[in-house]
Amino acid sequence: MTAEEAEYPIVLTVQQAARLLQVSENHLYGLIAQGVVPHTRFGKLIRIPRWTLMQFIAQSAGTEPPGQGLVAKASNQSVDDLQPTSEEV
């Protein structure tokens, strides 16, 4: 992890994500409204999970993001399914 990556939390504000993408906040709000950039809402607050932003960038560039296998596995399972079984412990 680089020093720049370490300064960003797991969940980014629109301002932080716009800075990472090197676009204006208004442009990013537009992409969010179009459903292009994955995000989550906490009431009126918009947050962008950093790993989904990295996936979005990689997919837009036509490459595979690091850890793609783990993300794909987790996205098809519920939280309960991700608990270790007695065999995995």
Secondary structure, 3 states (H helix, E strand, C coil): CCHHHHCCCCEECHHHHHHHHCCCHHHHHHHHHCCCCCCEEECCEEEEEHHHHHHHHHHHHCCCCCCHHHHHHHHCCCCHHHCCCCCCC
